[in-house]
Amino acid sequence: MKLLLGPLLGLESDNLYTVCFVAPSSFDSADVHFSNGKTVKATSIKKLHYGTFWRAEVEIEIPRQGEIIEYSIKTSEKTMSDQNKIDLWSFYVPSKDEEPQFIYTSCNGFSSPDLVCKTTEPYHLWKRIKTEQNSRVNTFKSEEPTINTPYSMMLMGGDQLYADSIWNDVPELKKWSNKSEKEKKAKKESKILSSQITKFYETLYFDRWSQPETALMLASIPSVMMWDDHDIFDGWGSYPEEMQNWPVYKTIFSVAKHYFELFQMRSVKNISLLEPTNHHYSFGLTFRKTHVLALDNRSQRTLKHVMSNTQWLDIINYLNSTVKAGNLLVLSAVPVVYRDFSAAEAYVDITPWEEELTDDLKDHWRAKEHQGERMKLIMHLLSNAKTRQKQTSSSKTVILSGDVHVGCMGVITDKTDSQVTKLHQVVSSGIVHPAPSRLAWLGIITSTNDRDECLNEDNSITSRMLTPIHSDKYIRSRNYATISTGTDNKLWINWQTENKDKPAYPID
């Protein structure tokens, strides 16, 4: 008996794990069995076109020593296998006092068909994660002393699938795209349009997440995810508001949101959501001594703001009430510290190409409309970092970003007080999407700059790009990042690339 998709292993608190999967609709019950003796019933969440989405929750007691937990999915006493004929999966649970090992990924797909054809071994880095995790598990099982325990959590920071082919793959949208603006605006939602869009997103998740190595790691390393524009379509949220309110665009967003909520959030039952009734998906959880805060920068995004006032209140309340000690990892899909596009933005604003290019430029935090919110985010994170430093001077704040298809490192430094406070930013992008070509990168560096930035009057708060060890400042190679605490108590960032370079950076 085969699952149609999954299992998808998630984390929602220090010890609450979820197992989600899609099974044929003929199934009326399913149980998840764990090697620690626990059995939990899965709950039917939603009937889809091709099957039913199921969710199971289990609380795993935090062990004194790290342990491997195996699990299987059974219905009517028959064991289910996945699309790759695997019917037993396992994951690592770190001990109470252990510093967990993290993986960060983004940009799991291609923005255009020609990139697929030009890319050899599209899932090469997923194979590397599989090899590395298997090696760590085998070493752990052999009881050889090592600080490289298996990965405990995978943070996925946006563009977990690329939906840009929607304009060609959905017949009704392909016809709509060729109409005049007046006709596009007047087009109403229809059952056939909604059905085609629904099938498109569902098929896309099934296709992207059934790749053998990707599927195995989604079942073997607990993950948390936050979306970005390509999980909807390129540039969503950075188009003129009137355009985004056209019935067709609203239909696309509604369907994309529905499938994101199911497959990436694992439904609104997700207890890490800050406030599921406030129409956003920002979430926060504490895993051992590390806090994870993910910012939803797409659900409420417009040209005027990235997040609504309500979402801001939820985020600030979470920082003030929960994040009081330990390290903080913040998922912001688009980099907060990166190259400055303001000159290119100003030029495009006065040219005939404004409407065609505006979504690419307005997506950045440094776009003129978003600079105030960017400063608001920086100041709240600095304030929270100072609060945690009073408890533990070694506490660190790291922003994790993707989007730009290169890897890099940035830092915001605050010297307004006697104790220096820093926010570091890691950009890792993409695990599947290729880096910009030489010509495209030349265009980027010609039209932008990465000069140090002063963020206040007396220049006591600054922002700048850093150069990782063993690397150029910008890592122009497909990559993912690992995050681990070394014996020196530094937080080590290591980018795993498909070339010979081994970029690294220790956050002190």
C-alpha positions in Angstrom: 0.0 0.0 0.0 1.5 3.4 -1.0 1.2 6.9 0.2 0.6 9.5 -2.4 2.9 12.0 -0.7 5.0 12.0 2.4 5.5 11.5 5.2 6.3 15.1 6.1 8.0 15.3 9.5 7.5 18.6 11.4 8.3 20.2 14.7 6.0 22.6 16.6 7.6 22.9 20.0 10.5 21.5 22.0 8.9 18.0 22.0 5.8 18.1 19.7 6.5 16.4 16.4 4.0 16.0 13.6 3.7 13.4 10.8 1.7 14.4 7.8 0.9 12.5 4.6 -1.5 12.2 1.7 -3.1 8.8 1.3 -5.7 7.5 -1.2 -9.2 8.7 -0.2 -10.4 5.1 0.3 -8.5 5.0 3.6 -10.7 5.6 6.6 -8.1 5.5 9.4 -4.3 5.5 9.9 -2.0 5.1 12.8 1.7 6.2 13.2 3.8 3.7 15.2 7.0 4.9 16.9 9.9 2.7 18.2 9.6 4.2 21.7 6.3 2.4 22.1 4.0 5.2 21.2 1.1 4.8 18.7 -0.9 7.9 17.7 -4.0 8.1 15.4 -3.7 10.4 12.4 -6.5 12.8 11.8 -8.1 13.4 8.4 -7.6 17.1 7.7 -8.7 17.7 4.1 -9.9 15.8 1.0 -7.9 16.8 -2.0 -8.2 16.1 -5.7 -5.9 13.1 -5.5 -6.3 11.9 -2.0 -6.7 12.9 1.7 -4.3 14.9 3.8 -3.7 13.3 7.2 -1.9 14.8 10.3 -0.6 13.0 13.4 0.9 14.6 16.5 3.2 13.0 19.0 5.0 14.3 22.1 8.5 12.8 22.4 9.9 12.9 25.9 13.2 14.8 25.8 15.9 12.2 26.5 18.9 12.4 28.8 21.0 11.3 25.8 20.2 11.8 22.2 18.3 9.0 20.5 17.1 7.8 17.1 13.3 7.2 16.9 11.9 5.1 14.1 8.3 5.3 12.8 5.9 3.7 10.4 2.4 4.4 9.1 -0.2 1.6 9.2 -3.8 1.3 8.2 -5.9 -1.9 8.8 -2.7 -3.5 10.0 -1.0 -2.9 6.7 2.2 -0.9 6.6 2.3 2.0 4.2 5.3 2.7 2.0 6.2 6.0 0.2 6.6 6.6 -3.5 10.2 5.3 -3.2 9.1 2.0 -1.5 10.4 3.0 1.9 8.1 2.0 4.8 10.2 2.8 7.9 11.7 6.2 8.6 13.7 7.6 11.5 14.7 10.9 13.1 17.1 12.1 15.7 16.0 13.6 19.0 18.7 15.6 20.8 19.2 15.4 24.6 18.0 18.1 27.0 21.4 19.9 27.2 22.5 19.3 23.7 23.2 22.0 21.1 21.1 20.9 18.1 22.5 20.8 14.6 20.5 22.7 12.1 20.2 22.8 8.3 18.9 25.9 6.4 17.7 25.8 2.8 15.8 27.9 0.3 14.9 28.2 -3.4 14.1 24.5 -4.0 13.3 24.7 -7.7 13.7 26.6 -11.0 12.2 29.9 -12.1 12.2 29.1 -15.8 12.2 25.9 -17.9 15.5 26.6 -19.6 17.3 26.5 -16.3 16.1 23.0 -15.7 17.7 21.9 -19.0 21.0 23.7 -18.3 21.3 22.2 -14.8 23.1 18.8 -14.4 22.0 16.9 -11.3 19.3 19.3 -10.1 19.0 17.5 -6.7 22.7 17.1 -6.1 22.7 19.0 -2.8 19.7 17.0 -1.5 21.8 13.9 -2.2 24.6 15.4 -0.1 22.2 16.1 2.8 21.1 12.5 2.6 24.7 11.2 2.6 25.7 13.5 5.4 22.7 12.6 7.6 23.2 8.9 7.0 26.8 9.2 7.9 26.0 11.1 11.2 23.3 8.5 12.1 25.7 5.6 11.5 28.4 7.2 13.6 25.9 8.0 16.4 24.7 4.3 16.3 28.3 3.1 16.5 28.6 5.1 19.8 31.8 6.7 18.6 32.3 10.1 20.4 31.6 13.0 18.1 30.1 16.5 18.2 28.6 16.0 14.8 25.3 14.4 15.9 22.6 14.0 13.3 20.7 17.0 12.2 17.8 17.8 14.5 15.9 20.4 12.5 15.7 21.6 8.9 14.7 25.3 8.5 13.3 26.1 5.0 13.2 29.8 4.3 11.1 30.2 1.2 10.4 29.1 -2.4 10.0 25.5 -1.4 8.5 25.1 -4.8 8.5 27.3 -7.9 5.0 28.0 -9.2 6.0 30.4 -12.0 4.9 27.8 -14.7 1.3 28.5 -13.7 0.9 30.9 -16.6 1.6 28.2 -19.2 0.4 25.1 -17.4 -3.1 26.3 -16.5 -5.1 26.6 -19.8 -7.5 29.2 -18.5 -4.7 31.4 -17.2 -2.8 31.1 -20.5 -5.8 32.4 -22.3 -6.4 35.1 -19.7 -2.7 36.3 -20.0 -3.3 37.2 -23.7 -6.3 39.5 -23.0 -6.2 43.3 -22.7 -5.9 44.9 -19.3 -9.5 45.8 -19.3 -10.6 42.2 -20.0 -8.2 40.9 -17.4 -9.6 43.1 -14.7 -13.2 42.2 -15.6 -12.6 38.4 -15.6 -14.4 36.7 -12.8 -13.6 33.6 -10.9 -15.1 30.5 -12.4 -15.3 26.8 -11.3 -13.1 25.7 -14.2 -10.5 28.3 -13.4 -10.5 27.5 -9.8 -10.3 23.7 -10.5 -7.4 24.1 -12.9 -5.4 26.3 -10.4 -6.2 23.8 -7.6 -4.9 20.9 -9.6 -1.8 22.8 -10.6 -0.7 23.6 -7.1 -1.5 20.1 -5.8 0.4 18.4 -8.6 3.3 20.8 -8.1 3.7 19.8 -4.4 3.4 16.1 -5.3 6.0 16.4 -8.1 8.6 18.6 -6.2 8.4 16.8 -2.9 8.4 13.2 -4.3 12.0 13.5 -5.6 13.7 10.5 -3.8 16.3 12.4 -1.8 14.0 15.3 -1.0 11.2 13.0 0.1 13.5 11.0 2.3 14.9 14.1 4.1 11.4 15.6 4.5 10.5 12.3 6.3 13.8 12.1 8.3 14.7 15.6 9.5 11.9 17.5 11.3 11.3 20.7 9.3 9.7 24.1 9.7 8.9 26.2 6.7 8.0 29.8 5.7 6.9 30.7 2.2 8.1 33.4 -0.3 6.8 34.7 -3.6 7.6 31.7 -5.8 5.4 29.5 -3.6 2.6 31.7 -5.1 4.2 33.1 -8.2 7.2 35.5 -8.9 6.8 38.8 -7.2 3.5 38.3 -5.3 2.9 41.2 -2.9 5.1 43.6 -4.9 2.6 44.3 -7.7 0.3 47.3 -7.7 -2.5 46.7 -5.1 -5.3 47.2 -7.7 -3.8 44.5 -9.9 -3.5 42.1 -6.9 -7.2 42.6 -6.2 -8.2 41.5 -9.7 -10.5 38.4 -9.3 -8.0 36.1 -11.1 -5.1 37.1 -8.9 -7.2 36.7 -5.8 -8.2 33.2 -6.9 -4.5 32.2 -7.5 -3.5 33.6 -4.1 -6.3 31.9 -2.3 -5.5 28.5 -3.7 -1.7 28.9 -3.2 -2.4 29.9 0.4 -4.6 26.9 1.0 -1.9 24.5 -0.2 0.9 26.3 1.7 -1.2 26.1 4.9 -1.6 22.3 4.4 1.8 21.2 3.1 4.2 23.7 4.7 2.3 24.8 7.9 0.8 21.3 8.3 -2.6 23.0 8.8 -3.8 25.7 11.2 -3.6 23.1 14.0 0.1 24.1 14.1 0.6 25.3 17.7 3.6 27.4 16.8 1.5 29.9 14.8 1.6 33.2 16.6 -2.0 34.0 15.9 -3.8 31.9 13.2 -6.9 34.0 13.3 -5.0 37.1 12.2 -4.6 36.1 8.6 -0.8 35.5 8.6 1.4 32.6 9.2 4.3 34.0 11.3 5.3 31.4 13.9 7.6 30.9 16.8 8.9 27.9 18.7 11.7 27.1 21.2 13.8 24.0 20.5 16.1 23.3 23.4 17.9 26.6 24.0 17.3 28.1 20.6 14.3 30.2 19.6 13.0 30.1 16.0 10.9 33.0 14.7 9.6 33.0 11.2 8.2 36.1 9.5 5.4 35.8 7.0 6.3 38.4 4.5 3.8 37.4 1.8 0.3 36.9 3.2 -0.2 40.6 3.9 2.4 42.2 1.7 1.6 45.2 -0.5 3.7 47.9 -2.1 3.1 50.0 1.0 4.0 47.4 3.7 5.6 44.0 4.2 3.5 43.1 7.3 0.3 44.5 8.7 0.1 46.3 12.1 -1.6 43.2 13.6 1.2 40.9 12.5 3.8 43.3 13.9 2.0 43.3 17.2 2.0 39.5 17.3 5.7 39.4 16.5 6.7 42.1 19.0 4.6 40.4 21.7 6.3 37.1 21.0 9.8 38.6 21.2 8.9 40.4 24.5 7.1 37.5 26.2 9.0 34.4 25.0 12.4 35.2 23.7 14.3 36.1 26.9 17.4 34.0 26.8 19.4 31.8 24.4 20.0 32.1 20.7 17.4 33.4 18.2 17.1 32.4 14.6 14.9 34.6 12.5 13.5 33.5 9.1 13.2 36.4 6.7 13.0 35.1 3.2 14.3 38.3 1.6 17.6 39.5 3.1 17.6 42.4 5.6 21.3 43.0 5.0 22.2 42.9 1.3 23.3 45.0 -1.7 21.6 48.4 -2.1 19.2 48.5 -5.1 18.1 52.1 -4.5 19.9 53.5 -7.6 18.3 50.9 -9.9 15.0 51.4 -8.2 15.1 55.2 -8.8 16.0 54.7 -12.4 13.2 52.2 -13.1 10.7 54.5 -11.4 11.1 57.1 -14.2 11.3 54.7 -17.1 8.7 52.9 -19.3 9.8 49.6 -17.7 8.6 50.4 -14.2 5.6 48.0 -14.2 7.6 45.2 -15.7 10.6 45.4 -13.3 9.0 46.9 -10.1 8.2 43.5 -8.5 11.9 42.5 -8.5 13.1 45.7 -6.9 10.2 46.3 -4.5 10.7 42.8 -3.1 13.8 44.0 -1.3 13.7 45.3 2.3 15.7 48.4 1.2 13.1 49.4 -1.3 12.1 53.0 -0.4 8.5 51.9 0.6 9.9 49.3 3.0 12.8 51.1 4.6 10.8 52.2 7.6 9.6 48.7 8.3 13.1 47.4 7.9 14.4 49.8 10.5 11.5 48.8 12.8 12.5 45.1 12.5 16.2 45.9 13.1 15.5 48.0 16.2 13.2 45.4 17.7 15.7 42.6 17.1 18.5 44.7 18.6 16.4 45.5 21.7 15.6 41.8 22.1 19.2 40.9 21.7 20.3 43.3 24.4 17.7 41.8 26.8 19.0 38.3 26.2 22.6 39.5 26.5 21.8 40.6 30.1 20.9 37.0 30.8 23.7 35.3 28.8 26.4 37.4 27.3 27.1 34.8 24.6 23.5 34.8 23.2 23.3 35.3 19.4 20.8 36.6 16.9 21.0 35.3 13.4 18.7 36.2 10.5 18.3 33.4 7.9 17.5 34.5 4.4 17.4 33.2 0.8 15.8 34.6 -2.4 18.9 36.0 -4.1 20.4 32.8 -5.4 23.8 33.4 -3.8 25.2 32.8 -0.4 26.6 35.6 1.7 27.1 37.0 5.3 26.1 40.3 6.8 26.1 42.0 10.2 24.4 44.9 11.9 26.4 46.3 14.7 25.1 48.5 17.5 27.6 50.5 19.6 25.2 52.8 21.3 25.7 51.1 24.6 28.7 50.1 26.6 28.2 46.5 25.3 28.3 46.0 21.5 25.3 44.2 20.2 25.3 42.4 16.8 22.7 40.9 14.5 24.3 38.5 12.0 22.6 37.5 8.8 23.2 34.3 6.8 22.0 34.1 3.2 21.8 30.6 1.7 20.3 30.3 -1.7 19.5 28.1 -3.5 19.6 24.4 -2.8 18.2 23.7 -6.3 18.0 27.0 -8.2 21.3 27.9 -9.9 23.3 31.0 -9.1 23.1 34.0 -11.5 25.2 33.6 -14.6 28.4 35.7 -15.0 26.6 38.2 -17.2 23.6 38.4 -14.9 25.9 38.9 -11.8 27.8 41.6 -13.6 24.6 43.4 -14.2 23.7 43.1 -10.5 27.0 44.4 -9.2 27.0 47.2 -11.8 23.6 48.5 -10.8 23.9 48.0 -7.0 26.5 48.5 -4.3 27.4 47.0 -1.0 28.9 49.9 0.8 28.7 50.0 4.6 25.5 51.5 5.7 24.9 53.9 8.6 21.5 53.4 10.3 21.4 56.3 12.7 22.6 59.9 13.2 25.8 59.3 15.0 26.8 56.2 13.0 26.7 54.1 16.1 24.5 51.5 14.3 25.9 50.2 11.1 25.3 47.5 8.5 27.8 45.8 6.3 28.6 42.7 4.3 31.2 40.3 5.5 33.4 37.8 3.6 33.2 34.2 4.7 36.4 32.2 5.3 37.6 30.2 2.2 35.3 32.2 0.0 34.6 35.3 -2.1 32.2 37.7 -0.5 29.3 36.3 -2.6 29.0 32.5 -3.0 28.0 32.0 -6.6 27.2 28.4 -6.4 24.2 26.4 -5.4 24.3 25.9 -1.6 22.7 25.1 1.7 23.9 26.1 5.2 24.5 24.2 8.4 24.4 25.8 11.8 26.2 24.3 14.8 27.8 25.3 18.0 31.5 24.5 18.1 33.6 23.5 21.1 34.8 27.1 21.1 31.1 28.2 21.9 31.0 30.0 18.5 28.0 29.5 16.2 29.6 28.0 13.1 27.9 28.7 9.7 29.1 26.3 7.0 27.8 26.7 3.4 27.8 23.4 1.6 28.3 24.1 -2.1 28.6 22.1 -5.3 32.0 23.5 -6.1 35.3 22.9 -4.3 35.0 25.9 -2.0 34.0 25.4 1.7 32.8 28.8 2.9 32.5 29.1 6.7 31.9 31.8 9.3 32.2 31.7 13.1 29.7 33.9 14.9 31.4 34.9 18.2 
